[in-house]
Amino acid sequence: MKFDDILGHDNVKQRLRKMAAEDKIPHALLFEGPEGIGKLAMARAFAQYLHCQNPTGDGNPCGLCPSCLQYRTFNQPDTFFVFPIYKKKSGKDSFCDDFAGEWEEFLSENIYADFSTWVKILDSGTAKPVIYNNEGDAILRKISVKSYSSRYKIMILWLPEKMNEQCANHLLKIIEEPYEDTLLFFVSNTPNEILPTIYSRVQRVIMKPLPLPLIAGYLSDKYAVDGNLAVSVANLSGGSVTKAEALLNINEDNKMFLELFKRLMRSAYVKNLRDLKDWAEEVAGLKREKCCFFLSYVAKLIRENFIYNIGNASLNYMTKEEEEFGAKFSPFINERNVAVIVNEIDKAVADISRNANGKIVLFDFAIKMIIAIKS
Ligand SMILES: [Zn+2]
């Protein structure tokens, strides 16, 4: 995670870089602000920056040194995370380490974290995730081990407001009598719910909601959301990326959209007209706006696959699942057909917006794909 990966918050980034440059990093920092604006990402970027062996001139972790590579694979030995979990078996203790796989999945898929996404990944049923008392011992144990490969030992604790009191008391001791070169980064959505004894002892980094144009730009870039829709969703988001994404239902829809995209291209490749007709009927069955949104998603993936094909993987904005398909599909998208396909999509969107018969427009479009991906 680099600072540049996070939208906005330039003042916060500068403040953190300054702390590092002046070697005046408070022992306990609290990143506080509304959900979904990049607080956890900021804590992660700062930790990676402090551990980076070769930070770039523009003040980012390099992304290439051994420590940065360990951050990418979630095994940097001098950093550990604490976060709310549930008890896997009632009556038996559970620790954050028992959920390392889920946590890795959560972090690798989401720059902008929200609690409900975490709950979904945890699959905790009716149990409310919290940070249990026994985690305090685990923290103490981890923090008392000297750092391996760098100066600082860093703990990133997500959502201290969900910490049981006994665990909080453990932490209080560590905050009051700090170990040398140990840094505690807390990340909170609701700081007013943190135990006052802890809250009064941390240095606060207040992060504000993101400016709406940044959110709108992010939605357009990442999800190919039409400009006007992006602006109206941004206005409703209150400056939170996760809220904007939830408003667009992006996570749920994205999965369905990717499946529909794969099916279109596979059926076009084997010239399965019957399935293309079924496909057209299914897509036409979506609400008109969603149907247009899906087509703009198809256009986005076509462009991304073209970029992938011409070997500019670093310029790609595909999810892991999209890229998995793209690895096989991208050779079919080239300079001869990319503009043709995008143009056909634009025409289909225009027709559907004008109330044309969706089934006919989409079947026609699907048939054109048979020819286009063979050229
Ligand atoms: Zn580095």
Residues whose N, C-alpha, C, O or C-beta is under 5 A from the ligand:
A	BS01	ZN	C52 Q53 N54 P61 C62 G63 L64 C65 C68
